[in-house]
């Protein structure tokens, strides 16, 4: 009988948006399975805290400042991986933003541009920079963290939802193009998860309670750690025949 242990020993993993929430949970999960994790986000302080915690737990990690929407920083980050480690096995595109919550027609241009820059341009060019390095190393696994909004747009989240839908389609396109180089590209679609980005929903406890009761069969928000199992599957050899997939972790919201 096959043994499923999601062993990532010796793998080099890059997680952007790793300073908190889902990204931090993923970074810890990858390290716990043996990967060396490069924790990246816009501010070095937050990444350093995550990397230090991983190291304190006996894992292997480092911190790197990188703005997920700036090409020069994306290029520099992947160049650092090449120069320091010589390979990249796992890329997690988790960095995201939603600077405007309100009617789509009222979206300021600046908020529109920032959302596109971080949520779509960043992941695309992280993939574009990482894929050649993965190809040189014989393959790799990419997970793009999208959202249930990719399937069912969130109210007053038009641009954010647009970017997440595009991210899923981008993942499928890159999966088709790179499968023969043993590079797999998949998407994770979290539901309502208890992170800083969902604080707008938590501001009104009665509204949140009602929304969860009506829309989420499991009737609670997810914790970031509950996203980790799906990611471990997608980046491990256990998922060697899985590419272009969307794994939904949403408590039943999309049923």
Secondary structure, DSSP 8 states (H G I E B T S, - for coil): --------TT-EEEEES-SSHHHHHHHHHHHHTT-EEEEEES-HHHHHHHHHHHHHTT-EEEEEE--TT-HHHHHHHHHHHHHHHS---EEEE--------S-GGG--HHHHHHHHIIIIIHHHHHHHHHHHHHHHTT-EEEEEE--GGGTS--TT-HHHHHHHHHHHHHHHHHHHHHGGGTEEEEEEEE-SB-SGGGHHHHTSHHHHHHHHHHH-TT-S-B-GGGGHHHHHHHHSGGGTT--S-EEEESTTTT-
